[in-house]
Amino acid sequence: MSQTVLIVDDHAGFRGFARRLLEAGGFDVVGEADDGASALAAVAELRPELVLLDVVLPDTDGFAVAERLAHDGARPAVVLTSSRQAADFGSRLERSPTRGFIHKDDLSSAALASLAVEAP
Amino acid sequence: MSRRLLIALAVAGAAVTGAAAVLVLLAHDFQPYGPAEKVAQVAIGGIWVAAGLIAWQRRPGNRVGPLMTAVGFGNLAPFLYWDAALPFTLATLIEWLALPVGLHLILAFPSGRLSTRFERWFIAFTYAAVLVGSLISQLFADSSTGCPDCPRNLLRVNLDAGVWKVVSILGDLVLIAILLPAVVLLVRHVRRATGLTRRALAPVLLSWAAAATCLAALLVVDALGGKTEETALLWAGDVAFAAVPVAFLVGLLRTKLHRSGVADLVVELGSLPPPAQVRDAIARTLGDDSLELGFWLPAERRYVDADGKRLEADPRAGRAVTVLEPAGERLAVLVHDPSLLEDPELVEAVGAAASLALENSRLQAELRAQLVEVRASRARIVEAGDAERRRLERDLHDGAQQRLLGIRLALQLARGHAGDEQAIADLLSEADAEVLGALEELRALARGIHPAILTEDGLAAALSGLARRTPVPVELSVCTERMSAPVEATAYFVAGEALANVVKHAHASRVTIDVTRANGNLAIEITDDGTGGADANGAGLRGLRDRVEALDGHLQVECPSSGGTRVTAAIPCA
């Protein structure tokens, strides 16, 4: 059975393309959210196995959302993504409770799948 | 206070002292001490009266003079009773008044005023209690017991020893009710005293303590059965007690002595010294080290100090404020020790003497205030520029970059649909490579405007990113402490510009970047082993120097004879 994914990004265009890309790669995209608050609500409602989480969000940032998810009940696997480079976030990436980081330049089903299967 | 009253009091003081001395020498044998020591005690009373009258004459508005005079007369009174009932009765009636007068004197010293409502109530109570207590005790006291040679007490009405006992106990209780709060108030008076007051109080307390110590020692000697008539302690105590009025007088007149300093002040300020020296000279003349001098800026309606920084001139605890308006026009303000208010003429004289220098200093302070303002606004411009750069970087990231990323994903999808159409797949790949190139350029542009990592993770992380992207090997040593955003950004841009110059012109094989924090400064040093010859006045470095100086820092570019280039910057970051 394919893995369920929630896409969190404030750019609707990016979400649309990412949904199609991941679905073409065999993922089951169960929902989209455009900010941190709706992401938390969507996780509670949809219980996705995986969250593709943009770091820069209008209301908060991906690190804060990942922190909250790690302490809430559902605890989905979280993969951070951004159009900024990993180096731009310095040590915050390493400290966050996530599976990893994919630069938006490198986003593909294969890249996401390789991070998603790793043990937390 | 009229001259006539002063003369009358002086004559009375002399007469009383003379009479007391004669009486002590000729008439008395009911006192336990020898005649020589008695005359000394009379002389002390005379000294109190004389010192009090001098104080009264020199500081007419101050109660210290009258109070000291009263203490003197009070001291002389007990010597005036010769072997007659009336003077004896009167003298014993006022004998105890020395206590409230003495307390009033020391609590009101040196201003002459009692500072709190409680003090005023307490002193009023003390006067009343002692007067009433003396009267009541005179009604019941039997002078024949304890003082067999004393004259008859005219006020005596009751012979009952029991009543006298009760009255004595009540008297003791009243005495305790006076002495306990007196000690508390005294300690508080001394502790509250600041600067000038403290200096005036010190000799008084010292002489008083010496007198008290002698008295205590005397009592001990007495209790041990020693003969007090001949003891040196008695004389030492007399000397100490005679020093008390002198100490009061000196303390009181000390500020008066400062007045002779006004002439020196005129000479010193004649050369129109810089504002800070004007303050020091005035502080010296007024004898108040804590003095603050503020210059009035009429246009902005505020005071500034010698450095042009804002000075708050509101009266606050332990500070008093005097506005100097020598020619009716506000010039400056003194924030000073409240005890200076006792001598407003001195402050006024100093203000008048200093007016020319103050006017001159005010103009200088005004200039400095403008300089302070310019500096602040320069720093604000840098901060505003940084904020704008951050906004631009975010806009580039959120806008164009996101769209380009969307296009890349679309191209990926399209390639998936291209199937076997190799030509289309190749075209899509080429388009993707173009978009990727545009993204890279956009990112480099955004980073140049303001590197996001600087805000996220600080200078050390941002510089190591910068070093990674530099084609010349960079050796980095950066302190990891976070500093304010303008300081971090300035340091980053200095390093960035220096590195860019190295890459462009220096032909260097290695660069070292050293960032340390010491003595409230962030020091950045970028050294290379290239060909040197950097142009310190090139547009890039000149812009950076302006930026560094806007934060009160310095930037230096050197080309040592040993070769290479060294760019150093120091930015205050305390």
Contacts between the chains, C-beta under 8 A, distances in Angstrom:
chain1	res1	chain2	res2	distance
A	11	B	402	4.7
A	11	B	406	7.0
A	13	B	402	7.3
A	13	B	403	6.9
A	13	B	406	4.3
A	14	B	402	5.9
A	14	B	405	6.1
A	14	B	406	5.0
A	14	B	409	7.0
A	16	B	406	8.0
A	17	B	406	5.3
A	17	B	409	3.5
A	17	B	410	5.4
A	17	B	413	6.7
A	18	B	409	6.2
A	20	B	409	8.0
A	20	B	413	5.6
A	21	B	409	5.5
A	21	B	412	6.1
A	21	B	413	5.8
A	24	B	413	6.6
A	24	B	416	5.7
A	56	B	397	7.3
A	56	B	398	7.4
A	83	B	397	6.3
A	83	B	401	4.9
A	83	B	402	6.3
A	83	B	405	5.5
A	83	B	439	7.9
A	84	B	397	6.7
A	84	B	452	5.9
A	85	B	443	7.5
A	87	B	453	6.6
A	87	B	461	7.9
A	87	B	465	5.2
A	87	B	468	7.6
A	88	B	451	7.5
A	88	B	452	4.7
A	88	B	453	4.6
A	88	B	456	6.6
A	88	B	465	7.6
A	89	B	453	7.1
A	89	B	456	5.7
A	89	B	457	7.1
A	90	B	453	5.7
A	90	B	456	5.7
A	90	B	457	2.9
A	90	B	458	7.8
A	90	B	461	4.2
A	91	B	457	6.3
A	91	B	461	7.4
A	92	B	456	6.5
A	92	B	457	6.9
A	104	B	405	4.7
A	105	B	405	7.2
A	105	B	408	6.9
A	105	B	436	6.7
A	105	B	439	6.7
A	107	B	409	6.9
A	108	B	412	6.9
